[in-house]
Amino acid sequence: MTKTTNLDIKAEAKITKVKNKSKESPAPSLTNFTKQQVVGSKKYGRYRDVLNAILKDDKTYTRVEVEKKLETFLKGKVSK
């Protein structure tokens, strides 16, 4: 018979908690955000002006969509 220690119990509880947490909340890349939420976030703070220009007020965006639009804009060519 294997002896169960406090460490084993804590580890099992932690694993169960992580499994349950992942089922409850949607993946961050699938969560929709308004333009105001994106522009006001710390993550995109340095691109605030660009995002204000390229995102629409009445639309929501996933993190992936925001990053794709930002990348497209930043890699665009400058006209002479």
C-alpha positions in Angstrom: 0.0 0.0 0.0 1.3 3.4 -0.9 1.4 6.1 1.8 -0.2 9.4 0.7 1.6 12.5 1.9 0.4 16.1 2.3 2.5 17.0 -0.7 0.6 14.4 -2.8 -2.7 15.8 -1.7 -1.7 19.4 -2.4 -0.4 18.5 -5.9 -3.6 16.6 -6.8 -5.7 19.5 -5.6 -3.7 21.9 -7.7 -4.0 19.7 -10.8 -7.8 19.5 -10.3 -8.1 23.2 -9.8 -6.1 23.9 -13.0 -8.3 21.4 -15.0 -11.5 23.0 -13.6 -10.3 26.5 -14.3 -9.5 25.7 -17.9 -13.1 24.4 -18.5 -14.7 27.5 -17.0 -13.2 30.4 -18.9 -12.9 30.7 -22.7 -9.4 30.9 -24.2 -8.1 34.5 -24.1 -7.7 34.6 -27.9 -11.4 33.8 -28.3 -12.7 36.5 -25.9 -14.1 39.5 -27.7 -13.0 43.0 -26.7 -14.4 46.4 -27.6 -12.2 49.1 -29.2 -12.2 51.0 -25.9 -11.0 47.9 -24.0 -8.2 47.2 -26.4 -7.0 50.8 -26.6 -7.1 51.1 -22.8 -5.2 47.9 -22.1 -1.6 47.9 -20.9 -0.6 45.3 -23.5 -1.3 47.6 -26.4 -0.5 50.9 -24.6 2.3 51.8 -27.0 0.1 51.3 -30.0 -2.9 53.3 -28.6 -2.9 55.9 -31.4 -2.6 53.3 -34.2 -5.4 51.1 -32.7 -7.7 54.2 -32.4 -7.2 54.7 -36.1 -7.6 51.2 -37.4 -10.3 49.7 -35.1 -14.0 50.5 -35.5 -16.0 51.7 -32.5 -19.0 49.4 -33.1 -17.1 46.2 -33.6 -15.5 43.7 -31.1 -12.2 42.0 -31.7 -10.4 38.9 -30.4 -6.7 39.2 -29.4 -5.7 37.4 -32.5 -7.7 39.8 -34.7 -6.2 42.9 -33.0 -2.6 41.5 -33.4 -3.3 40.7 -37.1 -4.6 44.2 -37.9 -1.8 45.8 -36.0 0.8 43.7 -37.8 -0.7 44.4 -41.2 -0.7 48.2 -40.4 2.8 48.2 -39.1 4.2 46.3 -42.0 2.5 48.5 -44.6 4.5 50.5 -47.0 4.9 54.2 -46.7 4.0 56.1 -49.9 6.4 58.7 -51.3 
